[in-house]
Amino acid sequence: MNIAIVTGASSGMGKEFALQIPHLYKNLDELWVIARRTGRLKELQQEIHIPLRIFDGDLQRDYIFEKIERELSRNEANIRMLVNTAGYGKIGVISELDTKEQCGMVDLNCNALTRMTCVCLPYMRKGSRIIQLASAAAFCPQPGFAVYAASKAYVLSFSHALEKEVRKKGISVTAVCPGPVRTEFFDRAGSLVSGEKEALCADARDVVKQALIDSVHGRSMSVYGASMKASRILSKILPDSLLAWAMMKINHI
Ligand SMILES: NC(=O)c1ccc[n+]([C@@H]2O[C@H](COP(=O)([O-])OP(=O)(O)OC[C@H]3O[C@@H](n4cnc5c(N)ncnc54)[C@H](OP(=O)(O)O)[C@@H]3O)[C@@H](O)[C@H]2O)c1
């Protein structure tokens, strides 16, 4: 059975991937979507012309991975594309944020993404693609967004290393690194501090379209927009301590 899997498909960029992937793959038998809000996932079926299999569950718990593993094996799945989108951020200084929320970020953004990747890899073959949602926040340490930026630096590093490991099997890995994108992300993260950042907000549809194009071309990174491309270049040139200082000023810490 040819399938694509999208985590975090109930809103934002995950939902956009779920909507756009069936246009890219014409021979998919099913699209598997994962998130906690069942109603939102059910609504998706009205907009997608291929069968949707809903896994409503919390990726910070074991049972959902056990269920996915069971279904992959039972259906002799051939995963054409895995998109790990589920994630969240919390804006604020470390000493003032809830500890459970901060550790939860590492749990979902890093652990769950790694576990999903490991669970799916045995079901991928030549031509399969992995897309990992990192962030431009991965480019440098960010006072005021510290744990989130560190969790996304993990995703970026993990994706680059994985890409080298699986390339010989014909599997591609693309780390997506957008700047701010207009989604429900900020309802949970807290509002953007600076007006400049709000002005930089991209449209989820465009970011996802670019990510899929970059994945098809086998690119290891997808960075949307000129300003984020410039940030990437700067982060390669300037020392982390200077970048962290600049981020502290931008985030008004
Ligand atoms: N928006 C931005 O500015 C931005 C920029 C760069 C990178 N990103 C990254 O892009 C990814 C998608 O974010 P988005 O902007 O599309 O935000 P979003 O609209 O808030 O979507 C987050 C998705 O993650 C799912 N999710 C959250 N906790 C979960 C859990 N414990 N188990 C299963 N699913 C869970 C949510 O579904 P349920 O609530 O239904 O579970 C939702 O579908 C994230 O990894 C984020 O870090 C976002």
PDBQT file of the ligand as one rigid body, heavy atoms in Angstrom, charges set to zero:
ROOT
HETATM    1  N1  LIG A 301       4.350  29.107  12.517  1.00  0.00    +0.000 N 
HETATM    2  C1  LIG A 301       5.622  29.452  12.534  1.00  0.00    +0.000 C 
HETATM    3  O1  LIG A 301       5.982  30.640  12.610  1.00  0.00    +0.000 OA
HETATM    4  C2  LIG A 301       6.696  28.398  12.415  1.00  0.00    +0.000 A 
HETATM    5  C3  LIG A 301       7.955  28.774  11.935  1.00  0.00    +0.000 A 
HETATM    6  C4  LIG A 301       8.949  27.828  11.796  1.00  0.00    +0.000 A 
HETATM    7  C5  LIG A 301       8.703  26.504  12.110  1.00  0.00    +0.000 A 
HETATM    8  N2  LIG A 301       7.464  26.146  12.595  1.00  0.00    +0.000 N 
HETATM    9  C6  LIG A 301       7.263  24.735  12.931  1.00  0.00    +0.000 C 
HETATM   10  O2  LIG A 301       6.324  24.205  12.022  1.00  0.00    +0.000 OA
HETATM   11  C7  LIG A 301       5.611  23.137  12.606  1.00  0.00    +0.000 C 
HETATM   12  C8  LIG A 301       4.119  23.343  12.394  1.00  0.00    +0.000 C 
HETATM   13  O3  LIG A 301       3.720  24.513  13.063  1.00  0.00    +0.000 OA
HETATM   14  P1  LIG A 301       2.494  25.406  12.603  1.00  0.00    +0.000 P 
HETATM   15  O4  LIG A 301       3.004  26.765  12.439  1.00  0.00    +0.000 OA
HETATM   16  O5  LIG A 301       1.776  24.762  11.495  1.00  0.00    +0.000 OA
HETATM   17  O6  LIG A 301       1.654  25.393  13.963  1.00  0.00    +0.000 OA
HETATM   18  P2  LIG A 301       0.217  24.851  14.346  1.00  0.00    +0.000 P 
HETATM   19  O7  LIG A 301      -0.805  25.362  13.396  1.00  0.00    +0.000 OA
HETATM   20  O8  LIG A 301       0.071  25.177  15.792  1.00  0.00    +0.000 OA
HETATM   21  O9  LIG A 301       0.313  23.277  14.159  1.00  0.00    +0.000 OA
HETATM   22  C9  LIG A 301       0.930  22.422  15.087  1.00  0.00    +0.000 C 
HETATM   23  C10 LIG A 301       0.450  21.008  14.841  1.00  0.00    +0.000 C 
HETATM   24  O10 LIG A 301       1.085  20.138  15.790  1.00  0.00    +0.000 OA
HETATM   25  C11 LIG A 301       0.107  19.299  16.374  1.00  0.00    +0.000 C 
HETATM   26  N3  LIG A 301       0.486  18.902  17.725  1.00  0.00    +0.000 N 
HETATM   27  C12 LIG A 301       0.817  19.732  18.750  1.00  0.00    +0.000 A 
HETATM   28  N4  LIG A 301       1.063  18.996  19.848  1.00  0.00    +0.000 NA
HETATM   29  C13 LIG A 301       0.870  17.691  19.512  1.00  0.00    +0.000 A 
HETATM   30  C14 LIG A 301       0.964  16.464  20.209  1.00  0.00    +0.000 A 
HETATM   31  N5  LIG A 301       1.322  16.415  21.505  1.00  0.00    +0.000 N 
HETATM   32  N6  LIG A 301       0.676  15.298  19.559  1.00  0.00    +0.000 NA
HETATM   33  C15 LIG A 301       0.285  15.334  18.252  1.00  0.00    +0.000 A 
HETATM   34  N7  LIG A 301       0.206  16.464  17.533  1.00  0.00    +0.000 NA
HETATM   35  C16 LIG A 301       0.487  17.628  18.153  1.00  0.00    +0.000 A 
HETATM   36  C17 LIG A 301      -1.165  20.166  16.397  1.00  0.00    +0.000 C 
HETATM   37  O11 LIG A 301      -2.320  19.336  16.417  1.00  0.00    +0.000 OA
HETATM   38  P3  LIG A 301      -3.269  19.077  17.696  1.00  0.00    +0.000 P 
HETATM   39  O12 LIG A 301      -3.261  20.321  18.524  1.00  0.00    +0.000 OA
HETATM   40  O13 LIG A 301      -4.581  18.739  17.059  1.00  0.00    +0.000 OA
HETATM   41  O14 LIG A 301      -2.637  17.897  18.373  1.00  0.00    +0.000 OA
HETATM   42  C18 LIG A 301      -1.064  20.870  15.058  1.00  0.00    +0.000 C 
HETATM   43  O15 LIG A 301      -1.618  20.067  14.045  1.00  0.00    +0.000 OA
HETATM   44  C19 LIG A 301       6.047  23.094  14.058  1.00  0.00    +0.000 C 
HETATM   45  O16 LIG A 301       7.010  22.090  14.209  1.00  0.00    +0.000 OA
HETATM   46  C20 LIG A 301       6.648  24.455  14.302  1.00  0.00    +0.000 C 
HETATM   47  O17 LIG A 301       7.632  24.422  15.285  1.00  0.00    +0.000 OA
HETATM   48  C21 LIG A 301       6.455  27.053  12.743  1.00  0.00    +0.000 A 
ENDROOT
TORSDOF 0
